[in-house]
Amino acid sequence: MADEDTPAEALAPVVSRLGVAALATPSFYLRQLADLGLAPVEFDDHSTQIARHYVRLNDTTRAREAELRTTISPAYVDGLLANLPLWVDATRAGRVRWGIFSAQARHTDE
């Protein structure tokens, strides 16, 4: 997800490989869940963990590049190698959020 204060154009290079124009924000998902009638709706923010994830993913992909090229498309590996550093930068800059949403269906008395 995008941080609330991150303009979509700031993440455009990051998400381009995913084939989406932008990432939604936590507030977008909170509104959507509430609009669906779920309550309470909560977001447990784990954004401090996401940079570590992308650093590790980037490092592991680079370390296993030769092996990956024998099992998946070399073009896909090239895309990962070009795109993962953008994710590392975005997460370190606080432009990306990650967490867990919790919600329950409202019970109505019939």
C-alpha positions as CSV (number, residue, x, y, z in Angstrom):
1,M,0.0,0.0,0.0
2,A,1.1,3.6,-0.5
3,D,1.7,5.8,2.5
4,E,-1.2,8.4,2.9
5,D,1.1,11.3,1.9
6,T,2.8,9.6,-1.1
7,P,1.6,10.9,-4.5
8,A,0.9,8.1,-7.0
9,E,3.5,9.5,-9.4
10,A,6.2,8.9,-6.7
11,L,5.5,5.2,-6.8
12,A,4.8,4.9,-10.5
13,P,8.3,3.4,-11.3
14,V,8.0,1.0,-8.4
15,V,4.6,-0.4,-9.3
16,S,5.0,-0.3,-13.1
17,R,6.2,-4.0,-13.2
18,L,3.0,-4.9,-11.4
19,G,0.8,-3.5,-14.2
20,V,-1.0,-1.1,-11.9
21,A,-1.1,2.7,-12.0
22,A,-1.0,3.2,-8.2
23,L,-1.3,1.5,-4.9
24,A,-4.2,2.1,-2.6
25,T,-3.6,3.5,0.9
26,P,-4.6,2.1,4.3
27,S,-7.4,4.7,4.6
28,F,-8.8,3.5,1.3
29,Y,-9.1,0.0,2.5
30,L,-10.5,1.1,5.9
31,R,-13.2,3.0,4.1
32,Q,-14.0,0.1,1.7
33,L,-14.3,-2.4,4.6
34,A,-16.5,0.0,6.6
35,D,-18.6,0.6,3.4
36,L,-19.1,-3.2,3.2
37,G,-20.7,-3.1,6.6
38,L,-17.7,-4.5,8.5
39,A,-17.0,-3.2,12.0
40,P,-14.9,-2.7,13.9
41,V,-12.3,-2.1,11.2
42,E,-8.7,-1.9,12.4
43,F,-5.3,-1.6,10.7
44,D,-2.3,-3.1,12.6
45,D,0.6,-1.2,11.0
46,H,3.7,-3.3,10.4
47,S,5.3,-0.9,8.0
48,T,8.6,-0.9,9.9
49,Q,9.1,-4.5,8.7
50,I,8.7,-3.9,5.0
51,A,12.1,-2.4,4.3
52,R,13.8,-5.4,5.8
53,H,11.7,-7.7,3.6
54,Y,12.6,-5.9,0.4
55,V,16.3,-5.6,1.3
56,R,16.4,-9.3,1.9
57,L,14.4,-10.1,-1.2
58,N,16.7,-7.9,-3.3
59,D,19.9,-9.4,-1.8
60,T,18.7,-13.0,-2.1
61,T,17.6,-12.5,-5.7
62,R,21.0,-11.1,-6.6
63,A,22.8,-13.9,-4.8
64,R,20.7,-16.5,-6.5
65,E,20.5,-14.8,-9.9
66,A,22.3,-17.6,-11.9
67,E,20.1,-20.3,-10.3
68,L,16.9,-18.3,-10.9
69,R,17.8,-17.8,-14.6
70,T,17.7,-21.6,-15.0
71,T,14.3,-22.0,-13.5
72,I,12.3,-18.9,-14.5
73,S,12.4,-16.6,-17.5
74,P,15.7,-14.5,-17.7
75,A,13.5,-11.5,-18.7
76,Y,11.6,-11.9,-15.5
77,V,14.8,-12.0,-13.5
78,D,16.0,-8.9,-15.3
79,G,12.8,-7.2,-14.3
80,L,13.2,-8.2,-10.7
81,L,16.8,-7.0,-10.6
82,A,15.8,-3.7,-12.0
83,N,12.7,-3.2,-9.9
84,L,13.6,-4.6,-6.5
85,P,16.0,-1.7,-5.7
86,L,13.2,0.7,-6.4
87,W,11.1,-1.1,-3.7
88,V,14.0,-0.9,-1.3
89,D,14.3,2.8,-1.8
90,A,10.5,3.4,-1.5
91,T,10.3,1.4,1.7
92,R,13.3,3.1,3.2
93,A,11.8,6.4,2.4
94,G,8.5,5.5,4.1
95,R,6.5,5.7,0.9
96,V,5.0,2.2,1.2
97,R,2.9,0.8,4.1
98,W,2.2,-2.8,5.1
99,G,0.0,-4.2,7.8
100,I,-3.0,-6.4,8.8
101,F,-6.6,-5.4,8.5
102,S,-9.1,-6.8,11.0
103,A,-12.8,-6.6,10.7
104,Q,-15.9,-8.5,11.5
105,A,-19.4,-8.6,9.9
106,R,-21.9,-6.6,11.8
107,H,-24.6,-8.8,13.4
108,T,-28.1,-7.5,12.9
109,D,-31.0,-8.6,15.0
110,E,-33.7,-10.0,12.9
